[in-house]
Amino acid sequence: MAKLWHRRLAGGITGETPVPQKPWSLINPKDQAWGCSSFMDNMQTEWIDLGRRSGLKVHRVSIGSMRLPKVEDEAVRLMRQAIDAGMTYIDTSRGYGDSEIKVGRSLKDGYREKVILSTKWSPWLQKVERSDEPTADCTYKRILESMARLDVDTLDFYQVWNIDSEEHYQQAIAKGGMLDGIRRAMNEGLVKHTGFTTHDSPENISRYIDEADWCEVILFTYNVMNQTYKEVVAKAHEKGIGTIVMNPVGGGILAEGSPVMAKALGHDRLAETAHRYLAGDANVDTILCGMSRPSDITSTLENYAKPPMTSKERGAVEEVAAKLSKANMGFCTGCKYCMPCPQGLDIPGIMHIVYLDRLLQCPETARFQYGWVANPREHNTAGDCTECGECEPKCTQKLDIMEQMKYAAKRLDAGE
């Protein structure tokens, strides 16, 4: 399997021209209704180094599998059409519901040999079992479980999922920690490469980049609406670490089409703006295209086929985005001084959702992201706010947090 995989990625590994394969999506008549001709019209051909450490190559647009169609057959068709169009790096996770199972099925019939497959997990984001801890043994167990769910013999990447604090970074790299579990799997030939995903502070990430000689790729959030990690993306690229971008259209803000952003830009080509903005940053190796319908793929590939933004164009767009930032709009900046909440609410997270819904007018994106922030089973939804008032005196922006919780509860908990 491993040798075959390296041969099939000829253009990505050795620089040779791969032998064209007849796409599965063109063989299956049902897929004609999915507009597969549009996929092939913008098929990716340019190979990009996924950093220098991994020795792998990818195309500019890759697959993010968190939002695959609910119907498994549709998910398989969509995945295979994306792969046929040159989206050869796949990002999934043990925490993405049945994503690993759908991805695994899509990789049958020779598709496994066409892709770079990556999955991830951490106990601070998802405890599969109550006893889960950031230990080597537990991580190794989760690796085997993901391989079984994906039904593969090897994983090209297994990453530490969401290093979001110094504490979690230290847990990952400690002796007997997560990294040791990944290394065991690598030594046994089960995993080929590793790295991490992150939502930590740029200052912490910068230090991790200096220290983590084991890290081959990092998955960052980076888009025209959120440039928090722009400088550390550049630093990782300089160090030879592969740079992968999630949320390229602002977690859905620009795909949904914020009327506020459209008015500020003077046009409604928001997704195109987002893609051309990232295409103009040479420090970005590849972006993840979240897929739930064929148009997600076709529009992204069409946008990436257009000229990247120049530095001047990027600067102009950044100025517009800055004016719509939470800080400039006098809203929650995510400083977390209001935390911890006695009721266990993620106050900054819910305030961000309110920002999406109320200020940027993106209700669909707000509802989707709220599902990640609030969990009714753990009683930490906006409606669980008791109006104790402990948070408001700590708020640097002097916001009416309790009123915003009421708004979120009415709009999102009640589904209005």
C-alpha positions in Angstrom: 0.0 0.0 0.0 2.7 2.5 1.0 4.9 1.9 -2.1 1.8 2.1 -4.3 0.8 5.3 -2.7 4.1 6.9 -3.3 4.1 5.9 -7.0 0.5 7.2 -7.5 1.6 10.6 -6.1 4.3 10.7 -8.7 3.8 14.4 -9.5 3.6 15.2 -5.9 6.6 13.1 -4.7 9.1 12.9 -7.6 8.1 15.8 -9.8 7.2 13.4 -12.6 4.0 13.9 -14.6 1.3 11.5 -13.2 -0.5 9.3 -15.6 -4.1 10.6 -16.1 -6.7 8.4 -14.6 -10.3 8.2 -15.8 -12.3 9.9 -13.0 -14.8 7.7 -11.2 -17.3 10.6 -11.3 -17.3 10.5 -15.1 -18.0 6.8 -15.1 -21.0 7.0 -12.8 -24.0 8.5 -14.8 -25.7 9.7 -11.6 -22.9 12.1 -11.1 -23.6 14.0 -14.3 -26.4 15.8 -12.4 -23.9 17.0 -10.0 -22.2 19.1 -12.7 -18.9 17.1 -12.9 -17.9 18.9 -16.1 -17.5 22.0 -14.0 -15.2 20.1 -11.7 -13.0 19.0 -14.6 -13.0 22.4 -16.2 -11.0 23.8 -13.3 -9.0 20.7 -12.4 -5.9 21.6 -10.4 -2.5 20.8 -12.0 0.0 22.9 -10.1 1.9 21.1 -7.4 3.0 23.0 -4.3 5.4 21.9 -1.6 3.6 21.1 1.6 6.5 22.7 3.5 10.0 21.2 3.2 9.9 18.9 6.2 7.2 16.5 4.9 8.7 16.1 1.4 5.1 16.0 0.0 3.4 18.1 -2.5 -0.3 19.3 -2.7 -2.5 21.5 -4.8 -3.7 24.9 -3.6 -7.2 23.6 -2.7 -7.7 20.6 -0.5 -10.6 18.8 1.2 -12.1 19.7 4.5 -14.5 16.9 5.5 -16.4 18.3 8.5 -19.5 19.2 6.6 -20.0 16.3 4.2 -23.6 15.5 3.1 -25.6 13.5 5.6 -26.4 10.8 3.0 -23.4 8.6 2.7 -23.7 7.9 -1.0 -23.8 11.6 -1.7 -20.8 12.2 0.5 -18.8 9.5 -1.4 -19.7 11.0 -4.8 -18.8 14.5 -3.6 -15.4 13.3 -2.2 -14.5 11.4 -5.3 -15.4 14.3 -7.6 -13.2 16.6 -5.4 -10.3 14.1 -5.6 -10.7 13.8 -9.4 -10.4 17.6 -9.6 -7.0 17.5 -7.9 -8.0 18.0 -4.2 -5.6 15.4 -2.9 -5.1 16.3 0.7 -7.9 15.3 3.0 -8.5 16.6 6.5 -10.9 14.7 8.8 -11.2 14.0 12.5 -12.4 11.5 15.1 -14.5 14.4 16.3 -16.4 15.1 13.0 -19.3 12.7 13.6 -19.2 10.0 10.9 -16.8 11.9 8.7 -14.0 9.3 9.0 -16.4 6.5 7.9 -17.7 8.5 4.9 -14.1 9.4 3.9 -13.0 5.8 4.3 -15.8 4.6 2.0 -14.9 7.2 -0.6 -11.3 6.0 -0.7 -12.3 2.5 -2.0 -11.8 1.5 -5.7 -8.3 2.9 -5.9 -9.0 6.4 -4.4 -6.8 5.8 -1.3 -3.7 5.7 -3.5 -4.6 9.2 -4.9 -4.6 11.1 -1.7 -2.8 12.3 1.4 -5.0 11.3 4.3 -4.9 13.2 7.6 -7.0 12.8 10.8 -6.7 14.2 14.3 -7.9 14.0 17.9 -7.3 15.3 21.4 -9.0 14.5 24.7 -9.6 18.1 25.5 -11.9 18.5 22.5 -13.5 15.0 22.6 -13.5 12.3 25.1 -14.4 9.1 23.2 -14.3 7.3 26.6 -14.5 9.0 30.0 -11.0 7.8 30.8 -9.4 9.5 27.8 -6.3 11.5 28.7 -3.5 13.1 26.6 -1.3 10.0 27.1 0.7 8.0 24.6 -1.3 4.8 25.2 -4.6 6.6 24.8 -3.4 8.4 21.6 -2.2 5.2 20.1 -5.6 3.6 20.9 -7.3 6.5 19.1 -5.0 6.2 16.1 -6.0 2.5 15.7 -9.6 3.4 16.1 -9.4 6.1 13.4 -7.6 3.7 11.1 -10.4 1.1 11.6 -13.1 3.8 11.0 -11.3 4.9 7.8 -10.6 1.3 6.9 -7.0 2.0 5.9 -3.7 0.3 6.7 -1.8 3.6 7.1 -2.4 7.3 7.9 -0.3 9.9 6.0 -0.8 12.3 8.9 -2.0 12.1 12.4 -2.2 15.5 14.2 -2.7 16.8 17.7 -6.1 18.4 17.4 -6.4 22.0 18.6 -3.5 23.0 20.7 -5.2 26.1 22.2 -3.0 26.8 25.3 0.4 26.3 26.7 -1.0 23.7 29.0 -2.3 21.6 26.2 1.0 22.0 24.2 2.9 20.7 27.2 0.6 17.8 27.6 1.1 16.9 24.0 4.9 16.9 24.1 5.4 15.6 27.6 7.2 12.3 28.1 4.5 9.6 27.7 2.2 12.2 26.2 0.3 12.4 22.9 3.3 12.9 20.7 4.9 9.7 22.1 1.8 7.8 21.1 2.0 9.2 17.6 5.7 8.4 17.4 5.0 4.8 18.4 2.5 4.6 15.5 5.1 6.2 13.2 7.8 3.7 14.3 5.4 0.9 13.5 4.6 2.2 10.0 1.0 3.1 10.8 1.5 6.9 10.6 3.9 8.6 8.2 3.8 12.3 9.3 2.6 14.5 12.1 1.8 18.1 13.1 -0.8 20.0 15.0 -3.8 22.3 14.6 -4.2 25.4 16.7 -6.3 28.2 18.0 -3.7 29.4 20.5 -2.2 32.9 20.8 0.2 34.0 18.0 2.8 34.5 20.7 2.6 30.9 21.9 2.4 29.5 18.4 5.5 31.4 17.4 7.4 29.7 20.3 6.0 26.3 19.4 7.3 26.8 15.9 10.8 27.4 17.2 10.7 24.4 19.5 8.7 21.7 17.6 11.3 20.2 15.3 8.9 17.2 15.1 6.1 19.3 13.5 5.7 18.9 9.7 2.4 20.8 9.2 0.2 23.2 11.1 -3.5 23.9 10.4 -4.4 27.5 11.1 -7.5 29.7 10.8 -6.7 32.5 8.4 -8.9 34.6 6.2 -9.7 38.1 5.1 -11.9 38.6 8.2 -9.4 37.0 10.6 -5.7 37.7 10.1 -4.7 36.8 13.7 -2.3 34.2 12.5 -0.9 35.9 9.4 2.6 36.4 10.8 2.9 32.9 12.3 1.8 31.4 9.1 4.7 33.2 7.4 7.1 32.0 10.2 6.0 28.4 9.8 6.4 28.6 6.1 9.9 30.0 6.5 10.8 27.1 8.9 9.7 24.6 6.3 6.5 23.6 8.1 3.6 23.0 5.8 0.9 25.6 6.2 -2.7 24.5 5.8 -5.6 27.0 6.2 -9.0 26.2 7.6 -12.0 28.6 7.5 -10.8 30.3 4.3 -14.2 31.9 3.8 -14.5 33.0 7.5 -16.1 29.9 8.8 -19.0 30.5 6.3 -19.3 34.3 6.7 -18.2 35.1 3.2 -19.7 32.0 1.6 -23.1 32.9 3.1 -22.7 36.4 1.9 -22.7 38.9 4.7 -24.7 41.9 3.4 -22.7 44.1 5.8 -19.4 43.0 4.2 -20.8 43.2 0.7 -21.8 46.8 1.3 -18.4 47.7 2.7 -16.6 46.1 -0.3 -19.0 47.5 -2.8 -19.8 44.1 -4.4 -21.2 40.7 -3.4 -18.3 38.5 -4.7 -17.3 37.7 -1.2 -16.2 34.1 -1.5 -14.1 35.1 -4.6 -12.5 37.9 -2.6 -11.7 35.5 0.2 -10.1 32.9 -2.1 -8.1 35.4 -4.2 -6.9 37.0 -1.0 -5.4 33.8 0.3 -4.1 32.8 -3.2 -2.1 36.0 -3.0 -0.3 34.9 0.1 2.7 32.7 -0.9 3.1 31.6 2.7 -0.1 29.5 2.4 0.5 26.1 0.9 -3.1 24.9 0.7 -6.6 25.7 2.0 -9.3 23.3 3.1 -12.5 23.5 1.1 -15.4 22.6 3.4 -17.8 20.5 1.3 -21.5 19.8 1.6 -22.6 20.3 -2.0 -21.0 20.3 -5.4 -21.0 24.1 -5.7 -18.7 24.4 -2.8 -16.0 22.6 -4.9 -16.8 24.3 -8.2 -16.9 27.8 -6.9 -13.6 27.4 -4.9 -11.8 25.9 -7.9 -13.2 28.6 -10.2 -12.0 31.3 -7.8 -8.6 29.8 -7.5 -8.3 29.7 -11.3 -8.5 33.5 -11.3 -5.5 35.8 -10.7 -4.4 36.0 -7.0 -4.8 39.4 -5.4 -1.8 41.7 -5.6 -0.3 43.1 -2.4 -2.1 46.4 -3.0 -5.4 44.7 -3.5 -4.9 42.6 -0.3 -4.1 45.7 1.6 -7.3 47.4 0.5 -9.4 44.4 1.4 -7.7 44.2 4.8 -8.6 47.8 5.5 -12.3 47.1 4.8 -12.2 44.0 7.0 -10.5 45.8 9.8 -13.4 48.3 10.0 -15.8 45.4 10.5 -13.8 43.8 13.2 -15.3 43.2 16.6 -13.0 45.7 18.2 -13.8 48.5 15.7 -17.5 47.8 15.9 -17.3 48.1 19.7 -18.0 44.5 20.4 -16.4 41.5 22.2 -12.7 41.1 21.4 -12.4 37.7 23.0 -10.1 38.9 25.8 -11.7 36.3 28.2 -11.5 38.6 31.2 -15.2 37.7 31.7 -14.3 34.1 32.3 -14.8 31.7 33.9 -18.5 31.7 33.9 -20.1 30.1 37.0 -22.6 28.3 34.7 -19.8 27.0 32.4 -20.8 29.1 29.4 -18.2 30.0 26.8 -19.1 33.7 27.0 -16.5 34.9 24.3 -17.6 32.0 22.0 -21.3 32.9 22.3 -20.5 36.6 21.9 -18.7 35.8 18.7 -21.9 34.0 17.5 -23.9 37.1 18.3 -21.4 39.1 16.3 -22.0 36.9 13.3 -25.8 36.9 13.6 -26.5 40.5 14.8 -23.7 42.6 13.4 -22.6 40.7 10.2 -26.1 39.4 9.5 -25.0 35.8 8.8 -27.7 33.7 10.6 -26.8 30.4 8.9 -23.1 30.6 9.8 -24.1 31.7 13.4 -26.3 28.7 13.9 -23.7 26.3 12.5 -20.9 27.6 14.7 -23.2 27.8 17.8 -23.5 24.0 17.6 -19.7 23.8 18.4 -19.8 26.4 21.1 -23.0 25.4 23.1 -23.9 21.9 24.1 -27.4 21.5 25.6 -26.4 18.2 27.3 -23.8 20.0 29.3 -26.1 22.9 30.1 -23.9 25.6 28.7 -26.1 27.2 26.1 -26.9 30.9 26.2 -30.3 30.0 27.8 -28.4 28.6 30.8 -27.3 32.1 31.8 -28.7 32.9 35.3 -27.9 36.7 35.0 -25.6 36.5 38.0 -23.8 39.5 36.7 -20.3 38.4 37.5 -19.1 38.9 33.9 -20.2 42.4 33.1 -17.9 44.3 35.6 -14.9 42.5 34.1 -15.7 43.3 30.5 -13.1 45.7 29.0 -15.7 46.8 26.4 -18.4 47.5 29.0 -20.8 45.3 27.1 -24.3 44.2 28.2 -23.3 40.6 28.2 -26.5 39.4 29.9 -28.6 41.1 27.3 -26.5 39.4 24.5 -27.0 36.0 26.2 -30.8 36.6 26.1 -30.5 37.5 22.4 -28.5 34.4 21.6 -31.0 32.2 23.6 -33.9 33.6 21.7 -32.3 33.4 18.3 -30.3 30.2 18.6 -31.6 28.1 21.5 -35.2 28.7 20.5 -34.3 28.6 16.8 -36.2 31.8 15.9 
